[in-house]
Amino acid sequence: MRKTTFTLYYEAARAIIMGDLKKARILIEQNPKPWMREALTAEVLVKENRMNEAVTHAQAAVAMIRGVQRYILLKKWQREGLL
């Protein structure tokens, strides 16, 4: 059975939190939504301390989305100093 987009998103987010970046990247590649891929890639890059690249992906994610998701990600990254 195929996993839903949000299941892939949250599994990748969990892998990032747990420090399993290899598994996170695999899950990110499977996700069909471009903004989710960009947002998760930004988080992976933050964990790897590659801030310049993380900012680029974070900006791309914010540019692709609207509504509550945009607000949540934008405020989170502003608090963390990423944007």
C-alpha positions in Angstrom: 0.0 0.0 0.0 1.3 3.4 -0.9 2.0 5.9 1.9 0.2 9.3 1.8 2.0 12.5 1.2 1.7 13.6 4.8 2.8 10.2 6.2 6.0 10.6 4.1 6.4 14.1 5.3 6.1 13.3 9.0 8.2 10.2 8.8 10.9 12.2 7.1 10.6 14.9 9.8 10.9 12.2 12.5 14.0 10.8 10.9 15.5 14.3 10.8 14.8 14.8 14.5 16.2 11.4 15.3 19.3 12.1 13.3 18.8 9.5 10.6 19.5 11.8 7.7 20.0 9.0 5.2 16.5 7.7 5.8 15.1 11.2 5.7 16.6 11.8 2.3 15.1 8.6 1.0 11.6 9.6 2.3 12.0 13.2 0.9 12.7 11.8 -2.6 9.5 9.8 -2.4 7.3 12.8 -1.5 5.4 14.1 -4.5 4.8 17.6 -3.2 7.6 20.0 -4.1 7.1 22.4 -1.2 7.4 19.5 1.3 10.6 18.3 -0.4 12.1 21.8 -0.2 11.0 22.3 3.5 12.4 18.9 4.5 15.6 19.4 2.6 16.1 22.7 4.3 15.8 21.0 7.7 18.3 18.3 6.7 20.7 21.0 5.6 20.3 22.8 8.9 21.2 19.5 10.7 24.3 19.3 8.5 25.1 22.9 9.3 24.9 24.0 5.7 23.0 27.2 6.3 23.5 29.0 3.0 21.9 26.0 1.1 19.2 25.6 3.8 18.2 29.3 3.3 17.8 28.7 -0.4 15.6 25.7 0.1 13.6 27.4 2.9 12.9 30.4 0.6 11.8 28.1 -2.2 9.4 26.2 0.1 7.8 29.4 1.4 7.4 30.7 -2.2 5.5 27.5 -3.2 2.9 27.4 -0.4 0.0 29.4 1.0 -2.1 29.5 4.0 -1.5 27.8 7.3 1.5 25.8 6.1 3.2 28.9 4.9 2.6 30.7 8.1 3.8 27.9 10.3 7.0 27.3 8.3 7.8 31.0 7.9 7.4 31.7 11.6 9.4 28.6 12.6 12.3 29.6 10.4 12.1 33.2 11.5 12.4 32.1 15.2 15.4 29.9 14.3 17.0 32.7 12.3 16.9 30.8 9.0 14.8 33.4 7.3 
